[in-house]
Amino acid sequence: MYWKRHSHDDIKRIVFNALNENSSYDSTNILGLPGTYLDRETFYDDAPFLDDAPFLSTLIANPNHIGCHTLTEQDHEDVFKGTQNIEIDLIRMCAEEIFGGNSQGQDGYVASGGTEANIQALWIYRNYFMKEKNASVDDIAIVYSEDSHYSMPKGANLLNLASIVLSVEENTRKIKLDELSRKIKAAQINGIKHFIVVLNLSTTMFGSVDDISSITEYFVSEELSFKLHIDAAFGGFIYPFTNPENKFNFQNPHINSITIDGHKMLQSPYGTGIFLIRKGYMEYVCTNEAQYVPGKDYTLCGSRSGANAVAVWMILQIHGSEGWKLKMQLLNDKAERLCSKLDALNVFYFRNQHLNIIAIKSSFIPDALAKKYHLVSDSYEHTPKWYKIVIMPHVKQGTLDSFINELQTEINLKTQPCT
Ligand SMILES: *Cc1c(COP(=O)(O)O)cnc(C)c1O
């Protein structure tokens, strides 16, 4: 993985060139499109700071990135080909540099978020099994752990597919393999023939990473018909940078698609989920009826702002791969430091050593302390079993220190013998 760091001036030049390559609503004869620039009363385009602000300039020029641009050569007719080429470069960087894909081997697009990217994957594999294996919806199930994001049951509901939810061990958050085999066999007896398997490159609540080797090994050795999607919405922009041994990449022949979220670890604006998939699969969700979209539509969302792709691309370019790696390593070090303090206090927690989520057993955390520091619990309906801390870029060492001090005071109070 390597890409160069770029100066703000370089980036500005590239983005403004791309905007110039787009047809402008101002200076081109655009009569047929149902789109235009942002409202000029509110977002006037002669604000002097815009000359220095490539993202905001893209936002108000308002290019539409509808469709999937890695699929089709950008031709001269494309009204927004300049910024769409930036999106193509962004997908290439994510798929090839971060996730080890072969050159030109993947398609992808910037989705509204991880939810959409996950549902896009489920939709593609459902149609793939129906078309290629003659399956009906009743023959297909989605397999995921109980710690998976709720976009999985949401997608199962939308697509009319059954869910096979695997339980995890309480303290290690590991998928129970004996139960996996039992549940798959039971599903087969009920007529399920094809499995859409979703594994987490970090769950949202625990930062746990599913054991990809043993789970794919199971599906392969049982000769089951399956497709594997990786939900790296949380971990995708940190784990590959903190773990040099990362096995979640396109060099693994079983991994067919990956979701990553720019708007979590990468600090891009909301609306920057990223969907990556091997070439040859986007076609299963082509909407032929989308006749007015040049190149047709292969995405769940339809119209979407080109500024989102530009934002993610700019962040990756400003830092370069080495800069981003350092930034993620520093966050991870901060998580490590908190963990050694928790160890010293004998507080039980779960953490994957390459991730910045620390889930603490709720019995160690007084409710008032959890409230004061806005810790997130595993459930708002039941009594919480865990509270998590996520070491995001805004989390200050001083705040962590105060939290630990208060926790220590509480623990001392509890363990002091009554006199
Ligand atoms: C946040 C998250 C999602 C959903 O992402 P949105 O961007 O909120 O739609 C999916 N999976 C995981 C693991 C997540 O952390």
The ligand as an ORCA input file, in Angstrom:
! r2SCAN-3c Opt
* xyz 0 1
  C     -21.809      2.309     10.914
  C     -21.835      0.933     10.410
  C     -22.708      0.545      9.376
  C     -23.737      1.464      8.772
  O     -23.217      2.597      8.284
  P     -24.078      3.914      8.003
  O     -23.031      4.698      7.343
  O     -24.549      4.441      9.313
  O     -25.190      3.535      7.088
  C     -22.659     -0.752      8.942
  N     -21.824     -1.632      9.497
  C     -20.970     -1.306     10.495
  C     -20.074     -2.357     11.074
  C     -20.951     -0.008     10.983
  O     -20.102      0.305     11.968
*
